[in-house]
Amino acid sequence: MPAAAQPPPAAPTGPSPPAQRSDRGLSAEIGYSATLLLFRIENRDDFAWSNCQFNLNAQGTEPGYTLEIAGVKPGLTEAAQLRVGDFTDASGAKFDAAAQKVMTLDFGCDTPQGRLYYGGQFRLGETIRPGQPQ
């Protein structure tokens, strides 16, 4: 009789550790400063990401607030810094951190393996944990 699958370990608090590498997902470390209203996105893959679209507080098929950047090179010193006020909704309205809470961040980028994705959500203290690669 096969052994039952073990549940995944509890998510850490603080900045997220690198997401588990898979053939389908991006490996990243995401930090968020509620004081500076700034995301820090570190590419933990060994290849550059390009044509990235970040989605803040997306729900279902609604993208929430989006921000597109040219790319993120791999490595600690190459991390992208994204201000939450630069994210806009479909009508062009900017994300207002005074009126809204940062809840989720997911993104997709072009890679040598095709388009890959990453997603995460915030917990108490507004720290991010890795989500399942999409």
N, CA, C and O atoms as a printed pandas DataFrame, in Angstrom:
     atom_number atom_name residue_name chain_id  residue_number  x_coord  y_coord  z_coord
0              1         N          MET        A               1    0.852   -1.183    0.000
1              2        CA          MET        A               1    0.000    0.000    0.000
2              3         C          MET        A               1    0.893    1.240    0.000
3              4         O          MET        A               1    1.769    1.345    0.859
4              5         N          PRO        A               2    0.707    2.193   -0.935
5              6        CA          PRO        A               2    1.569    3.368   -0.994
6              7         C          PRO        A               2    1.343    4.277    0.205
7              8         O          PRO        A               2    0.241    4.354    0.748
8              9         N          ALA        A               3    2.401    4.958    0.603
9             10        CA          ALA        A               3    2.320    5.895    1.724
10            11         C          ALA        A               3    1.515    7.124    1.305
11            12         O          ALA        A               3    1.532    7.522    0.140
12            13         N          ALA        A               4    0.820    7.713    2.256
13            14        CA          ALA        A               4    0.038    8.923    1.984
14            15         C          ALA        A               4    0.981   10.093    1.734
15            16         O          ALA        A               4    2.055   10.173    2.330
16            17         N          ALA        A               5    0.579   10.985    0.862
17            18        CA          ALA        A               5    1.388   12.166    0.565
18            19         C          ALA        A               5    1.451   13.057    1.791
19            20         O          ALA        A               5    0.454   13.228    2.493
20            21         N          GLN        A               6    2.614   13.623    2.049
21            22        CA          GLN        A               6    2.799   14.520    3.178
22            23         C          GLN        A               6    2.364   15.931    2.771
23            24         O          GLN        A               6    2.589   16.339    1.631
24            25         N          PRO        A               7    1.737   16.691    3.702
25            26        CA          PRO        A               7    1.369   18.072    3.371
26            27         C          PRO        A               7    2.636   18.907    3.224
27            28         O          PRO        A               7    3.668   18.573    3.806
28            29         N          PRO        A               8    2.568   20.004    2.442
29            30        CA          PRO        A               8    3.744   20.859    2.285
30            31         C          PRO        A               8    4.087   21.530    3.606
31            32         O          PRO        A               8    3.204   21.726    4.442
32            33         N          PRO        A               9    5.367   21.890    3.815
33            34        CA          PRO        A               9    5.746   22.561    5.053
34            35         C          PRO        A               9    5.094   23.935    5.142
35            36         O          PRO        A               9    4.710   24.520    4.129
36            37         N          ALA        A              10    4.973   24.440    6.365
37            38        CA          ALA        A              10    4.382   25.757    6.586
38            39         C          ALA        A              10    5.226   26.822    5.915
39            40         O          ALA        A              10    6.448   26.697    5.836
40            41         N          ALA        A              11    4.580   27.865    5.434
41            42        CA          ALA        A              11    5.281   28.956    4.766
42            43         C          ALA        A              11    6.075   29.760    5.786
43            44         O          ALA        A              11    5.600   29.967    6.903
44            45         N          PRO        A              12    7.282   30.223    5.427
45            46        CA          PRO        A              12    8.076   31.020    6.353
46            47         C          PRO        A              12    7.526   32.439    6.450
47            48         O          PRO        A              12    6.758   32.880    5.595
48            49         N          THR        A              13    7.929   33.145    7.502
49            50        CA          THR        A              13    7.601   34.562    7.603
50            51         C          THR        A              13    8.818   35.345    7.167
51            52         O          THR        A              13    9.918   34.793    7.118
52            53         N          GLY        A              14    8.652   36.609    6.851
53            54        CA          GLY        A              14    9.761   37.419    6.351
54            55         C          GLY        A              14    9.842   37.303    4.848
55            56         O          GLY        A              14    8.969   36.703    4.220
56            57         N          PRO        A              15   10.892   37.878    4.257
57            58        CA          PRO        A              15   11.032   37.759    2.800
58            59         C          PRO        A              15   11.044   36.297    2.401
59            60         O          PRO        A              15   11.582   35.449    3.113
60            61         N          SER        A              16   10.452   36.015    1.266
61            62        CA          SER        A              16   10.318   34.622    0.868
62            63         C          SER        A              16   11.660   34.017    0.492
63            64         O          SER        A              16   12.525   34.701   -0.056
64            65         N          PRO        A              17   11.830   32.739    0.785
65            66        CA          PRO        A              17   13.011   32.052    0.279
66            67         C          PRO        A              17   12.808   31.798   -1.207
67            68         O          PRO        A              17   11.712   32.023   -1.721
68            69         N          PRO        A              18   13.830   31.338   -1.905
69            70        CA          PRO        A              18   13.633   31.070   -3.322
70            71         C          PRO        A              18   12.505   30.080   -3.537
71            72         O          PRO        A              18   12.372   29.107   -2.795
72            73         N          ALA        A              19   11.705   30.326   -4.541
73            74        CA          ALA        A              19   10.658   29.370   -4.885
74            75         C          ALA        A              19   11.333   28.091   -5.374
75            76         O          ALA        A              19   12.438   28.134   -5.914
76            77         N          GLN        A              20   10.678   26.977   -5.187
77            78        CA          GLN        A              20   11.228   25.723   -5.675
78            79         C          GLN        A              20   11.265   25.746   -7.185
79            80         O          GLN        A              20   10.282   26.107   -7.831
80            81         N          ARG        A              21   12.374   25.370   -7.741
81            82        CA          ARG        A              21   12.552   25.356   -9.193
82            83         C          ARG        A              21   11.746   24.212   -9.788
83            84         O          ARG        A              21   11.774   23.092   -9.278
84            85         N          SER        A              22   11.050   24.489  -10.838
85            86        CA          SER        A              22   10.337   23.449  -11.559
86            87         C          SER        A              22   10.479   23.736  -13.041
87            88         O          SER        A              22   10.975   24.795  -13.426
88            89         N          ASP        A              23   10.058   22.819  -13.858
89            90        CA          ASP        A              23   10.139   23.032  -15.293
90            91         C          ASP        A              23    9.137   24.079  -15.758
91            92         O          ASP        A              23    9.232   24.561  -16.887
92            93         N          ARG        A              24    8.174   24.440  -14.906
93            94        CA          ARG        A              24    7.118   25.359  -15.330
94            95         C          ARG        A              24    7.187   26.717  -14.670
95            96         O          ARG        A              24    6.531   27.642  -15.150
96            97         N          GLY        A              25    7.949   26.899  -13.585
97            98        CA          GLY        A              25    7.863   28.141  -12.840
98            99         C          GLY        A              25    9.165   28.899  -12.751
99           100         O          GLY        A              25   10.245   28.349  -12.965
100          101         N          LEU        A              26    9.042   30.181  -12.427
101          102        CA          LEU        A              26   10.196   31.028  -12.198
102          103         C          LEU        A              26   10.660   30.865  -10.755
103          104         O          LEU        A              26    9.843   30.683   -9.852
104          105         N          SER        A              27   11.955   30.931  -10.544
105          106        CA          SER        A              27   12.533   30.875   -9.205
106          107         C          SER        A              27   12.865   32.306   -8.788
107          108         O          SER        A              27   13.663   32.978   -9.442
108          109         N          ALA        A              28   12.253   32.768   -7.701
109          110        CA          ALA        A              28   12.392   34.168   -7.309
110          111         C          ALA        A              28   12.396   34.321   -5.805
111          112         O          ALA        A              28   11.883   33.470   -5.078
112          113         N          GLU        A              29   12.979   35.409   -5.348
113          114        CA          GLU        A              29   12.821   35.849   -3.970
114          115         C          GLU        A              29   12.171   37.220   -4.039
115          116         O          GLU        A              29   12.656   38.124   -4.721
116          117         N          ILE        A              30   11.055   37.357   -3.316
117          118        CA          ILE        A              30   10.272   38.580   -3.365
118          119         C          ILE        A              30   10.276   39.224   -1.988
119          120         O          ILE        A              30    9.967   38.573   -0.990
120          121         N          GLY        A              31   10.622   40.492   -1.939
121          122        CA          GLY        A              31   10.528   41.249   -0.703
122          123         C          GLY        A              31    9.579   42.416   -0.915
123          124         O          GLY        A              31    9.435   42.918   -2.030
124          125         N          TYR        A              32    8.933   42.843    0.163
125          126        CA          TYR        A              32    8.036   43.994    0.072
126          127         C          TYR        A              32    8.241   44.870    1.300
127          128         O          TYR        A              32    8.249   44.374    2.427
128          129         N          SER        A              33    8.406   46.164    1.086
129          130        CA          SER        A              33    8.508   47.124    2.169
130          131         C          SER        A              33    7.227   47.943    2.204
131          132         O          SER        A              33    6.946   48.720    1.292
132          133         N          ALA        A              34    6.449   47.755    3.277
133          134        CA          ALA        A              34    5.217   48.530    3.431
134          135         C          ALA        A              34    5.540   49.988    3.744
135          136         O          ALA        A              34    4.715   50.870    3.505
136          137         N          THR        A              35    6.728   50.245    4.273
137          138        CA          THR        A              35    7.149   51.613    4.561
138          139         C          THR        A              35    7.514   52.351    3.282
139          140         O          THR        A              35    7.083   53.483    3.065
140          141         N          LEU        A              36    8.312   51.701    2.435
141          142        CA          LEU        A              36    8.750   52.319    1.181
142          143         C          LEU        A              36    7.771   52.088    0.035
143          144         O          LEU        A              36    7.901   52.699   -1.025
144          145         N          LEU        A              37    6.784   51.200    0.244
145          146        CA          LEU        A              37    5.815   50.825   -0.788
146          147         C          LEU        A              37    6.546   50.325   -2.029
147          148         O          LEU        A              37    6.316   50.789   -3.145
148          149         N          LEU        A              38    7.435   49.362   -1.793
149          150        CA          LEU        A              38    8.351   48.906   -2.825
150          151         C          LEU        A              38    8.496   47.386   -2.782
151          152         O          LEU        A              38    8.690   46.796   -1.719
152          153         N          PHE        A              39    8.398   46.765   -3.958
153          154        CA          PHE        A              39    8.719   45.344   -4.113
154          155         C          PHE        A              39   10.168   45.226   -4.560
155          156         O          PHE        A              39   10.661   46.060   -5.320
156          157         N          ARG        A              40   10.841   44.198   -4.090
157          158        CA          ARG        A              40   12.172   43.834   -4.567
158          159         C          ARG        A              40   12.053   42.436   -5.143
159          160         O          ARG        A              40   11.710   41.496   -4.426
160          161         N          ILE        A              41   12.331   42.289   -6.429
161          162        CA          ILE        A              41   12.165   41.029   -7.148
162          163         C          ILE        A              41   13.544   40.520   -7.552
163          164         O          ILE        A              41   14.203   41.109   -8.408
164          165         N          GLU        A              42   13.977   39.425   -6.933
165          166        CA          GLU        A              42   15.273   38.840   -7.275
166          167         C          GLU        A              42   15.067   37.599   -8.134
167          168         O          GLU        A              42   14.348   36.678   -7.745
168          169         N          ASN        A              43   15.697   37.581   -9.294
169          170        CA          ASN        A              43   15.658   36.442  -10.206
170          171         C          ASN        A              43   16.658   35.410   -9.701
171          172         O          ASN        A              43   17.864   35.654   -9.726
172          173         N          ARG        A              44   16.172   34.261   -9.243
173          174        CA          ARG        A              44   17.030   33.195   -8.735
174          175         C          ARG        A              44   17.296   32.118   -9.781
175          176         O          ARG        A              44   17.899   31.090   -9.473
176          177         N          ASP        A              45   16.854   32.343  -11.003
177          178        CA          ASP        A              45   17.155   31.422  -12.095
178          179         C          ASP        A              45   18.546   31.730  -12.634
179          180         O          ASP        A              45   19.145   32.742  -12.270
180          181         N          ASP        A              46   19.059   30.868  -13.492
181          182        CA          ASP        A              46   20.372   31.103  -14.099
182          183         C          ASP        A              46   20.244   31.687  -15.501
183          184         O          ASP        A              46   21.177   31.608  -16.300
184          185         N          PHE        A              47   19.097   32.268  -15.794
185          186        CA          PHE        A              47   18.848   32.915  -17.079
186          187         C          PHE        A              47   18.031   34.179  -16.835
187          188         O          PHE        A              47   17.323   34.292  -15.835
188          189         N          ALA        A              48   18.138   35.129  -17.764
189          190        CA          ALA        A              48   17.395   36.388  -17.650
190          191         C          ALA        A              48   15.926   36.179  -17.989
191          192         O          ALA        A              48   15.571   35.300  -18.774
192          193         N          TRP        A              49   15.086   36.999  -17.386
193          194        CA          TRP        A              49   13.669   37.049  -17.724
194          195         C          TRP        A              49   13.471   38.305  -18.580
195          196         O          TRP        A              49   14.139   39.316  -18.365
196          197         N          SER        A              50   12.566   38.238  -19.537
197          198        CA          SER        A              50   12.275   39.415  -20.353
198          199         C          SER        A              50   10.769   39.564  -20.527
199          200         O          SER        A              50   10.006   38.629  -20.281
200          201         N          ASN        A              51   10.350   40.761  -20.957
201          202        CA          ASN        A              51    8.947   41.029  -21.246
202          203         C          ASN        A              51    8.052   40.590  -20.083
203          204         O          ASN        A              51    7.123   39.803  -20.264
204          205         N          CYS        A              52    8.347   41.111  -18.887
205          206        CA          CYS        A              52    7.642   40.687  -17.668
206          207         C          CYS        A              52    6.397   41.537  -17.419
207          208         O          CYS        A              52    6.419   42.760  -17.563
208          209         N          GLN        A              53    5.312   40.860  -17.042
209          210        CA          GLN        A              53    4.098   41.548  -16.615
210          211         C          GLN        A              53    3.807   41.128  -15.188
211          212         O          GLN        A              53    3.643   39.943  -14.899
212          213         N          PHE        A              54    3.742   42.123  -14.286
213          214        CA          PHE        A              54    3.452   41.903  -12.872
214          215         C          PHE        A              54    2.002   42.275  -12.619
215          216         O          PHE        A              54    1.518   43.287  -13.127
216          217         N          ASN        A              55    1.305   41.459  -11.835
217          218        CA          ASN        A              55   -0.104   41.683  -11.504
218          219         C          ASN        A              55   -0.235   41.783   -9.992
219          220         O          ASN        A              55    0.115   40.853   -9.266
220          221         N          LEU        A              56   -0.737   42.903   -9.530
221          222        CA          LEU        A              56   -0.931   43.168   -8.112
222          223         C          LEU        A              56   -2.412   43.027   -7.787
223          224         O          LEU        A              56   -3.258   43.654   -8.424
224          225         N          ASN        A              57   -2.720   42.202   -6.794
225          226        CA          ASN        A              57   -4.091   41.993   -6.329
226          227         C          ASN        A              57   -5.024   41.480   -7.419
227          228         O          ASN        A              57   -6.195   41.858   -7.466
228          229         N          ALA        A              58   -4.515   40.627   -8.288
229          230        CA          ALA        A              58   -5.360   40.006   -9.313
230          231         C          ALA        A              58   -6.325   39.033   -8.648
231          232         O          ALA        A              58   -5.973   38.374   -7.670
232          233         N          GLN        A              59   -7.538   38.944   -9.177
233          234        CA          GLN        A              59   -8.546   38.016   -8.655
234          235         C          GLN        A              59   -9.233   37.328   -9.823
235          236         O          GLN        A              59   -9.824   37.979  -10.685
236          237         N          GLY        A              60   -9.148   36.008   -9.841
237          238        CA          GLY        A              60   -9.768   35.255  -10.920
238          239         C          GLY        A              60   -9.172   35.650  -12.256
239          240         O          GLY        A              60   -7.956   35.603  -12.439
240          241         N          THR        A              61  -10.028   36.040  -13.188
241          242        CA          THR        A              61   -9.545   36.445  -14.511
242          243         C          THR        A              61   -9.248   37.940  -14.587
243          244         O          THR        A              61   -8.765   38.424  -15.611
244          245         N          GLU        A              62   -9.534   38.676  -13.510
245          246        CA          GLU        A              62   -9.256   40.111  -13.478
246          247         C          GLU        A              62   -7.796   40.334  -13.091
247          248         O          GLU        A              62   -7.346   39.815  -12.069
248          249         N          PRO        A              63   -7.045   41.103  -13.897
249          250        CA          PRO        A              63   -5.618   41.272  -13.620
250          251         C          PRO        A              63   -5.296   42.197  -12.457
251          252         O          PRO        A              63   -4.134   42.290  -12.061
252          253         N          GLY        A              64   -6.286   42.885  -11.896
253          254        CA          GLY        A              64   -6.002   43.832  -10.813
254          255         C          GLY        A              64   -5.220   45.012  -11.371
255          256         O          GLY        A              64   -5.667   45.679  -12.304
256          257         N          TYR        A              65   -4.063   45.262  -10.800
257          258        CA          TYR        A              65   -3.183   46.346  -11.231
258          259         C          TYR        A              65   -1.958   45.723  -11.882
259          260         O          TYR        A              65   -1.398   44.762  -11.354
260          261         N          THR        A              66   -1.541   46.248  -13.006
261          262        CA          THR        A              66   -0.432   45.640  -13.743
262          263         C          THR        A              66    0.720   46.622  -13.905
263          264         O          THR        A              66    0.555   47.840  -13.840
264          265         N          LEU        A              67    1.890   46.039  -14.119
265          266        CA          LEU        A              67    3.095   46.798  -14.425
266          267         C          LEU        A              67    3.953   45.930  -15.324
267          268         O          LEU        A              67    4.221   44.771  -15.008
268          269         N          GLU        A              68    4.382   46.488  -16.438
269          270        CA          GLU        A              68    5.252   45.754  -17.352
270          271         C          GLU        A              68    6.651   46.345  -17.295
271          272         O          GLU        A              68    6.829   47.563  -17.270
272          273         N          ILE        A              69    7.654   45.446  -17.273
273          274        CA          ILE        A              69    9.046   45.889  -17.307
274          275         C          ILE        A              69    9.782   45.075  -18.369
275          276         O          ILE        A              69    9.335   43.995  -18.757
276          277         N          ALA        A              70   10.903   45.598  -18.829
277          278        CA          ALA        A              70   11.660   44.941  -19.893
278          279         C          ALA        A              70   12.213   43.589  -19.455
279          280         O          ALA        A              70   12.249   42.652  -20.253
280          281         N          GLY        A              71   12.644   43.474  -18.200
281          282        CA          GLY        A              71   13.177   42.197  -17.753
282          283         C          GLY        A              71   13.913   42.291  -16.431
283          284         O          GLY        A              71   14.060   43.369  -15.854
284          285         N          VAL        A              72   14.376   41.128  -15.957
285          286        CA          VAL        A              72   15.139   41.026  -14.715
286          287         C          VAL        A              72   16.283   40.049  -14.961
287          288         O          VAL        A              72   16.061   38.891  -15.314
288          289         N          LYS        A              73   17.507   40.529  -14.770
289          290        CA          LYS        A              73   18.675   39.666  -14.913
290          291         C          LYS        A              73   18.816   38.813  -13.659
291          292         O          LYS        A              73   18.340   39.208  -12.595
292          293         N          PRO        A              74   19.457   37.653  -13.759
293          294        CA          PRO        A              74   19.647   36.828  -12.573
294          295         C          PRO        A              74   20.670   37.438  -11.610
295          296         O          PRO        A              74   21.586   38.148  -12.026
296          297         N          GLY        A              75   20.498   37.150  -10.326
297          298        CA          GLY        A              75   21.482   37.553   -9.329
298          299         C          GLY        A              75   20.988   38.578   -8.339
299          300         O          GLY        A              75   20.093   39.374   -8.622
300          301         N          LEU        A              76   21.598   38.537   -7.162
301          302        CA          LEU        A              76   21.255   39.409   -6.043
302          303         C          LEU        A              76   21.370   40.890   -6.398
303          304         O          LEU        A              76   20.492   41.680   -6.050
304          305         N          THR        A              77   22.439   41.269   -7.085
305          306        CA          THR        A              77   22.668   42.681   -7.379
306          307         C          THR        A              77   21.845   43.196   -8.558
307          308         O          THR        A              77   21.847   44.395   -8.839
308          309         N          GLU        A              78   21.151   42.308   -9.240
309          310        CA          GLU        A              78   20.349   42.693  -10.410
310          311         C          GLU        A              78   18.861   42.783  -10.098
311          312         O          GLU        A              78   18.054   42.948  -11.013
312          313         N          ALA        A              79   18.481   42.678   -8.831
313          314        CA          ALA        A              79   17.062   42.651   -8.449
314          315         C          ALA        A              79   16.328   43.899   -8.946
315          316         O          ALA        A              79   16.863   45.007   -8.917
316          317         N          ALA        A              80   15.100   43.693   -9.398
317          318        CA          ALA        A              80   14.242   44.802   -9.825
318          319         C          ALA        A              80   13.540   45.386   -8.608
319          320         O          ALA        A              80   13.164   44.656   -7.691
320          321         N          GLN        A              81   13.366   46.697   -8.602
321          322        CA          GLN        A              81   12.609   47.365   -7.548
322          323         C          GLN        A              81   11.397   48.019   -8.186
323          324         O          GLN        A              81   11.518   48.855   -9.081
324          325         N          LEU        A              82   10.228   47.620   -7.706
325          326        CA          LEU        A              82    8.968   48.090   -8.293
326          327         C          LEU        A              82    8.164   48.847   -7.243
327          328         O          LEU        A              82    7.870   48.304   -6.178
328          329         N          ARG        A              83    7.808   50.086   -7.532
329          330        CA          ARG        A              83    6.969   50.874   -6.623
330          331         C          ARG        A              83    5.503   50.510   -6.836
331          332         O          ARG        A              83    5.046   50.429   -7.976
332          333         N          VAL        A              84    4.765   50.290   -5.753
333          334        CA          VAL        A              84    3.361   49.907   -5.905
334          335         C          VAL        A              84    2.548   51.000   -6.586
335          336         O          VAL        A              84    1.549   50.702   -7.240
336          337         N          GLY        A              85    2.952   52.252   -6.447
337          338        CA          GLY        A              85    2.248   53.353   -7.094
338          339         C          GLY        A              85    2.409   53.378   -8.606
339          340         O          GLY        A              85    1.724   54.140   -9.290
340          341         N          ASP        A              86    3.312   52.546   -9.139
341          342        CA          ASP        A              86    3.489   52.465  -10.589
342          343         C          ASP        A              86    2.556   51.443  -11.237
343          344         O          ASP        A              86    2.450   51.397  -12.462
344          345         N          PHE        A              87    1.879   50.625  -10.429
345          346        CA          PHE        A              87    0.921   49.643  -10.952
346          347         C          PHE        A              87   -0.376   50.374  -11.296
347          348         O          PHE        A              87   -0.833   51.223  -10.531
348          349         N          THR        A              88   -0.972   50.044  -12.449
349          350        CA          THR        A              88   -2.219   50.685  -12.870
350          351         C          THR        A              88   -3.274   49.634  -13.221
351          352         O          THR        A              88   -2.946   48.512  -13.607
352          353         N          ASP        A              89   -4.544   50.018  -13.080
353          354        CA          ASP        A              89   -5.624   49.114  -13.480
354          355         C          ASP        A              89   -5.961   49.350  -14.954
355          356         O          ASP        A              89   -5.315   50.156  -15.623
356          357         N          ALA        A              90   -6.967   48.648  -15.450
357          358        CA          ALA        A              90   -7.333   48.718  -16.873
358          359         C          ALA        A              90   -7.742   50.123  -17.309
359          360         O          ALA        A              90   -7.601   50.475  -18.480
360          361         N          SER        A              91   -8.251   50.931  -16.368
361          362        CA          SER        A              91   -8.664   52.293  -16.710
362          363         C          SER        A              91   -7.521   53.295  -16.592
363          364         O          SER        A              91   -7.698   54.470  -16.916
364          365         N          GLY        A              92   -6.346   52.849  -16.132
365          366        CA          GLY        A              92   -5.196   53.735  -15.980
366          367         C          GLY        A              92   -5.021   54.287  -14.584
367          368         O          GLY        A              92   -4.056   55.006  -14.325
368          369         N          ALA        A              93   -5.944   53.965  -13.662
369          370        CA          ALA        A              93   -5.828   54.445  -12.283
370          371         C          ALA        A              93   -4.679   53.736  -11.581
371          372         O          ALA        A              93   -4.505   52.524  -11.717
372          373         N          LYS        A              94   -3.894   54.506  -10.827
373          374        CA          LYS        A              94   -2.754   53.950  -10.100
374          375         C          LYS        A              94   -3.200   53.288   -8.797
375          376         O          LYS        A              94   -4.188   53.693   -8.184
376          377         N          PHE        A              95   -2.447   52.258   -8.385
377          378        CA          PHE        A              95   -2.703   51.603   -7.111
378          379         C          PHE        A              95   -2.477   52.616   -5.993
379          380         O          PHE        A              95   -1.453   53.299   -5.976
380          381         N          ASP        A              96   -3.420   52.719   -5.060
381          382        CA          ASP        A              96   -3.355   53.654   -3.942
382          383         C          ASP        A              96   -3.146   52.863   -2.656
383          384         O          ASP        A              96   -4.096   52.308   -2.104
384          385         N          ALA        A              97   -1.913   52.811   -2.183
385          386        CA          ALA        A              97   -1.579   52.022   -0.996
386          387         C          ALA        A              97   -2.222   52.576    0.268
387          388         O          ALA        A              97   -2.346   51.853    1.257
388          389         N          ALA        A              98   -2.634   53.843    0.260
389          390        CA          ALA        A              98   -3.313   54.417    1.425
390          391         C          ALA        A              98   -4.739   53.894    1.536
391          392         O          ALA        A              98   -5.300   53.848    2.631
392          393         N          ALA        A              99   -5.329   53.502    0.414
393          394        CA          ALA        A              99   -6.727   53.059    0.393
394          395         C          ALA        A              99   -6.871   51.554    0.191
395          396         O          ALA        A              99   -7.934   50.995    0.462
396          397         N          GLN        A             100   -5.816   50.892   -0.282
397          398        CA          GLN        A             100   -5.891   49.469   -0.594
398          399         C          GLN        A             100   -4.710   48.738    0.027
399          400         O          GLN        A             100   -3.641   49.309    0.238
400          401         N          LYS        A             101   -4.930   47.477    0.309
401          402        CA          LYS        A             101   -3.891   46.636    0.880
402          403         C          LYS        A             101   -3.244   45.787   -0.216
403          404         O          LYS        A             101   -3.925   45.286   -1.110
404          405         N          VAL        A             102   -1.943   45.637   -0.134
405          406        CA          VAL        A             102   -1.249   44.724   -1.035
406          407         C          VAL        A             102   -1.553   43.304   -0.556
407          408         O          VAL        A             102   -1.260   42.949    0.586
408          409         N          MET        A             103   -2.147   42.493   -1.446
409          410        CA          MET        A             103   -2.550   41.143   -1.067
410          411         C          MET        A             103   -1.828   40.059   -1.867
411          412         O          MET        A             103   -1.340   39.089   -1.288
412          413         N          THR        A             104   -1.756   40.212   -3.178
413          414        CA          THR        A             104   -1.135   39.191   -4.009
414          415         C          THR        A             104   -0.237   39.836   -5.056
415          416         O          THR        A             104   -0.451   40.977   -5.466
416          417         N          LEU        A             105    0.766   39.084   -5.475
417          418        CA          LEU        A             105    1.624   39.493   -6.582
418          419         C          LEU        A             105    1.918   38.255   -7.396
419          420         O          LEU        A             105    2.408   37.258   -6.867
420          421         N          ASP        A             106    1.623   38.312   -8.670
421          422        CA          ASP        A             106    2.028   37.234   -9.565
422          423         C          ASP        A             106    2.592   37.864  -10.819
423          424         O          ASP        A             106    2.310   39.021  -11.131
424          425         N          PHE        A             107    3.389   37.096  -11.531
425          426        CA          PHE        A             107    3.979   37.641  -12.746
426          427         C          PHE        A             107    4.382   36.543  -13.698
427          428         O          PHE        A             107    4.569   35.387  -13.320
428          429         N          GLY        A             108    4.509   36.944  -14.943
429          430        CA          GLY        A             108    4.978   36.057  -15.997
430          431         C          GLY        A             108    6.031   36.768  -16.814
431          432         O          GLY        A             108    5.954   37.976  -17.040
432          433         N          CYS        A             109    7.031   35.995  -17.261
433          434        CA          CYS        A             109    8.123   36.554  -18.063
434          435         C          CYS        A             109    8.494   35.568  -19.161
435          436         O          CYS        A             109    8.289   34.362  -19.027
436          437         N          ASP        A             110    9.035   36.094  -20.233
437          438        CA          ASP        A             110    9.582   35.251  -21.284
438          439         C          ASP        A             110   10.960   34.762  -20.847
439          440         O          ASP        A             110   11.738   35.514  -20.260
440          441         N          THR        A             111   11.253   33.499  -21.139
441          442        CA          THR        A             111   12.523   32.877  -20.774
442          443         C          THR        A             111   12.981   32.007  -21.946
443          444         O          THR        A             111   12.230   31.826  -22.904
444          445         N          PRO        A             112   14.191   31.471  -21.883
445          446        CA          PRO        A             112   14.616   30.530  -22.930
446          447         C          PRO        A             112   13.720   29.290  -23.021
447          448         O          PRO        A             112   13.703   28.621  -24.054
448          449         N          GLN        A             113   12.975   28.974  -21.951
449          450        CA          GLN        A             113   12.061   27.829  -21.932
450          451         C          GLN        A             113   10.633   28.209  -22.306
451          452         O          GLN        A             113    9.733   27.374  -22.216
452          453         N          GLY        A             114   10.410   29.447  -22.723
453          454        CA          GLY        A             114    9.058   29.925  -23.016
454          455         C          GLY        A             114    8.574   30.833  -21.901
455          456         O          GLY        A             114    9.368   31.268  -21.066
456          457         N          ARG        A             115    7.284   31.124  -21.878
457          458        CA          ARG        A             115    6.701   32.004  -20.854
458          459         C          ARG        A             115    6.529   31.201  -19.567
459          460         O          ARG        A             115    5.882   30.154  -19.561
460          461         N          LEU        A             116    7.117   31.704  -18.473
461          462        CA          LEU        A             116    7.007   31.049  -17.164
462          463         C          LEU        A             116    6.401   32.032  -16.171
463          464         O          LEU        A             116    6.385   33.239  -16.409
464          465         N          TYR        A             117    5.890   31.489  -15.031
465          466        CA          TYR        A             117    5.105   32.292  -14.093
466          467         C          TYR        A             117    5.544   32.066  -12.658
467          468         O          TYR        A             117    6.188   31.071  -12.327
468          469         N          TYR        A             118    5.169   33.035  -11.804
469          470        CA          TYR        A             118    5.391   32.994  -10.359
470          471         C          TYR        A             118    4.197   33.675   -9.701
471          472         O          TYR        A             118    3.642   34.626  -10.252
472          473         N          GLY        A             119    3.806   33.201   -8.546
473          474        CA          GLY        A             119    2.719   33.844   -7.820
474          475         C          GLY        A             119    2.928   33.736   -6.327
475          476         O          GLY        A             119    3.499   32.755   -5.851
476          477         N          GLY        A             120    2.474   34.726   -5.583
477          478        CA          GLY        A             120    2.603   34.694   -4.129
478          479         C          GLY        A             120    1.512   35.507   -3.483
479          480         O          GLY        A             120    0.855   36.321   -4.132
480          481         N          GLN        A             121    1.320   35.280   -2.181
481          482        CA          GLN        A             121    0.323   36.072   -1.470
482          483         C          GLN        A             121    0.876   36.516   -0.133
483          484         O          GLN        A             121    1.798   35.904    0.405
484          485         N          PHE        A             122    0.304   37.588    0.401
485          486        CA          PHE        A             122    0.776   38.163    1.644
486          487         C          PHE        A             122    0.022   37.599    2.832
487          488         O          PHE        A             122   -1.143   37.215    2.729
488          489         N          ARG        A             123    0.711   37.558    3.963
489          490        CA          ARG        A             123    0.133   37.113    5.223
490          491         C          ARG        A             123    0.250   38.261    6.213
491          492         O          ARG        A             123    0.623   39.372    5.836
492          493         N          LEU        A             124   -0.066   38.001    7.471
493          494        CA          LEU        A             124    0.076   39.033    8.496
494          495         C          LEU        A             124    1.475   39.623    8.446
495          496         O          LEU        A             124    2.452   38.894    8.269
496          497         N          GLY        A             125    1.577   40.908    8.596
497          498        CA          GLY        A             125    2.862   41.583    8.522
498          499         C          GLY        A             125    3.268   41.887    7.091
499          500         O          GLY        A             125    4.353   42.418    6.854
500          501         N          GLU        A             126    2.413   41.557    6.137
501          502        CA          GLU        A             126    2.639   41.836    4.719
502          503         C          GLU        A             126    3.968   41.312    4.209
503          504         O          GLU        A             126    4.689   42.011    3.497
504          505         N          THR        A             127    4.289   40.078    4.575
505          506        CA          THR        A             127    5.440   39.416    3.978
506          507         C          THR        A             127    4.919   38.471    2.920
507          508         O          THR        A             127    3.770   38.035    2.984
508          509         N          ILE        A             128    5.735   38.159    1.969
509          510        CA          ILE        A             128    5.271   37.326    0.861
510          511         C          ILE        A             128    5.814   35.922    0.992
511          512         O          ILE        A             128    6.923   35.706    1.481
512          513         N          ARG        A             129    5.018   34.976    0.548
513          514        CA          ARG        A             129    5.479   33.589    0.482
514          515         C          ARG        A             129    5.304   33.105   -0.940
515          516         O          ARG        A             129    4.407   33.549   -1.657
516          517         N          PRO        A             130    6.165   32.195   -1.338
517          518        CA          PRO        A             130    6.042   31.729   -2.713
518          519         C          PRO        A             130    4.733   31.008   -2.942
519          520         O          PRO        A             130    4.241   30.299   -2.064
520          521         N          GLY        A             131    4.180   31.188   -4.101
521          522        CA          GLY        A             131    2.997   30.437   -4.508
522          523         C          GLY        A             131    3.422   29.288   -5.391
523          524         O          GLY        A             131    4.609   29.094   -5.651
524          525         N          GLN        A             132    2.479   28.555   -5.833
525          526        CA          GLN        A             132    2.788   27.462   -6.742
526          527         C          GLN        A             132    3.044   28.037   -8.124
527          528         O          GLN        A             132    2.306   28.921   -8.562
528          529         N          PRO        A             133    4.055   27.568   -8.815
529          530        CA          PRO        A             133    4.236   28.039  -10.182
530          531         C          PRO        A             133    2.962   27.788  -10.973
531          532         O          PRO        A             133    2.310   26.755  -10.817
532          533         N          GLN        A             134    2.622   28.738  -11.817
533          534        CA          GLN        A             134    1.369   28.639  -12.565
534          535         C          GLN        A             134    1.616   28.117  -13.948
535          536         O          GLN        A             134    0.676   27.965  -14.727
